[in-house]
Amino acid sequence: MTYKFFLDKRPHNALTYQEYMNQFIEEVENPPVDFKSEEDRKRYEHKKLNLQRSKRIEKYFSPSDELRQAVSKITEPQLWMMITESWCGDSAQNIPYFAKTAELNPLINFRIILRDTNADIMDNFLTNGTRSIPKLVVFNESGDVLFDWGPRPKPALNLFRELKEKGLEKKQILDELHLWYGRNKGQAVQKEIIGLLNRFIK
């Protein structure tokens, strides 16, 4: 099945990673004078942290030889559609790895769709009935879905579940989760990208 939004080329015309980051920087450097709500103020604080996280990954991440080899198997055009929002901590900790991976092969068109203004697209790719982000959906040139990923690497999903079962508060869970991301340095997400490419790209 080819989705109407794909035929309409909405993802094709969505943000490039650089455009997304430029917009992200603009949001952080030019906050509103007055926030509409406490939730908006908290989201802004999250954005500031997230920008630092993403920039750190951009600076230090170097794709492994195994990842480079897996990406080189792509011989036909693909569209990598990433659904996200800049306030999302998991997005900040994962998207730079996908963006850097996409740069390894010119046949990959990496585009970013903002969830909150594209709910109709998001609702096709729910996780356990929720609009969890980040969510990567990979299409071939005809619009067939080759595979998807998200919203976290499996070890991070397991950690979140374990901490929740222990009864920790949300802030404690997120603090532990971001400590895990910092220590893992993208190893888990690289492994999962390699696994997906080796499985679905022949």
N, C-alpha and C positions, 0 to 999 in steps of 0.2 A: 504493500500500500504506500502510495506517495501522498504525503500530507499537503493540504492546500497551502499552508504557509510556506512550504518549500517551493511549490509551483509559483507562488507569488514572489519568491526570492527575498522574503523578509530576512532570513538568516544571512543570505549572501550579501545583503546591504547593511547588515548590522555592524557594530563597532569592531574595528581591529583592536588587537591588544594594546597597541600604542595609544589609540584614541580613547580606549577605556581608561588607561592609566592617566592620560592627560586630564580627562574628566574627573577622575578620582583625586588627583592633585588639586584641581580647581576647587572641588568640594571641601577639601581639608583646609586649603589656604584662605578660602573666602566663605567662612560660615555665616549663617544668617545673624543679624544683629540680635534678634529675639527668637528663641525656639518656640514653636507652637505648643509643645508639650514636653514633659519630662522624658518621654520615650524618644522624642526627636533629639533631645540633648544627649541622651545615652548613646544613641546611634552615631552621633557625631564623634563622641569619644571613642567608640569602637572603630570608626573610620580612621581616626588618627593612628591608632595602634596598628590597624590592618595595613595602612600604607607603609609603615615602618617594616612590618613583617614581609610584605611583598618585595619591597626594595632590597631587603637583606638577601632574600632568596635569589633575586635577579643578579645580585652582585657576586654571590658565591657558588651558585649551582653550575656544575659542569656535567653534562650528560655522560653516562657510562658508555663504554664501547659496545656493551650488549644492547643498550637502548638505541644507539646509533645504527646498529646492525638490524634491529627489528624494524625501525622506521624506514630503512632503506628498501625493505620488501614492498613498500607501497609503490606501485607502478601505474596506478590510475588516479585521477583527481578525487579527492575527498573533501568534504566540508565537515569541519569539527565545530559544532555549535555548543558553546558553553553558556549555560544559564546561571546567572549570579546576581548579586547586589554587593556594593562596596562595603556595606556594614557587616557582612557575613565573615566571621573569623575563619571558618573552614575554607572559604573561598580564597582568602588572602594567603592561607598556608598551602594551597594546592595549585591554584590557577597558574602561577608563574612557571611551575614545572611543565604544565601542558603547553604553555605558550612557547617556552624554550624548545620543547620537543618538536612542536610544529615547525619551528624554524629550520629543522634538520632536513626537511624534504619540501621542495617548492610545489609539490603536488597537493600539499595540505593547505586548505584555506581555513584559517582559525578565526572564528568570529564570536563575539560576545553579545548575548541577548540579556537584557535586564528583566528579571522575573516580574517585578511589580507592575510593569507597563506592558507585559506580554503574557498575561495569565492564561490566555487561550492556548499558547504554545506550551507553557509549563504544565498545564493540566493533562497533556498527553504523556508526560514522563514523571509521574508521581512516584514517590518512594513510600511504600506502605500507606498509600492514601494521602500523603502529605507533600507539600510543595518544597521539599528539602533541596537546598543548594549547598555547594555547586553541583550542577548536573551537566555532564558532557554527553552529547549525542553525536555519533559519527555516521555520516551519510555517504553513499557513493554518488556518482554524478547523476544517477537517475532518481535519487531521492529515497532509495531504500536504506533503512537503518542497518548498519553493519554491527554496531555494538554501542552500549552506553556505559557510563561510569558515574558513581557518586552516591551520596554526598561526601563520603570520607573513605580513606583506605580501610581495609578490613580490620587491621589491628586497632585503629582509632575508633571504629564502630564498636569493637569488643570492649575497649577500655571505657567508652561512654556508657555502655550497657552495664558493665560491672560496677562502675561508680554510682550509677543511678540505683541499682539494686541494693547498694550499701546504704542508701538513704542520704547521700550527700546533697547539699544544696546546689542549685544550678551554677552559681559563681564558682564554687569549689570544683565542680566537675569541669567547667571550662578552663579554669586555671591549670588543672592537671592535664587536660587535653593539649593545651598549648605548650606545656612543658614537654609532653611527649613529642609533639611536632618539632620542637627545637632540638631535641636529642636525636630524632630519627633522620633529620636533614634530607627528607625526600626519598629515602631508600625504599620505603613501602610503596609509595605512589609510582616510582620508577618501575619497580617489580611488577606492579599491576598493569601498567601500560604495556610493558614487554609481553606479559602473559596474554593480554587481549589482542595485541597485534599478531603474535605468533599463532594464536588460536583462530583468528578470523581473517587474517590476510595471508593468502597462499601465493 
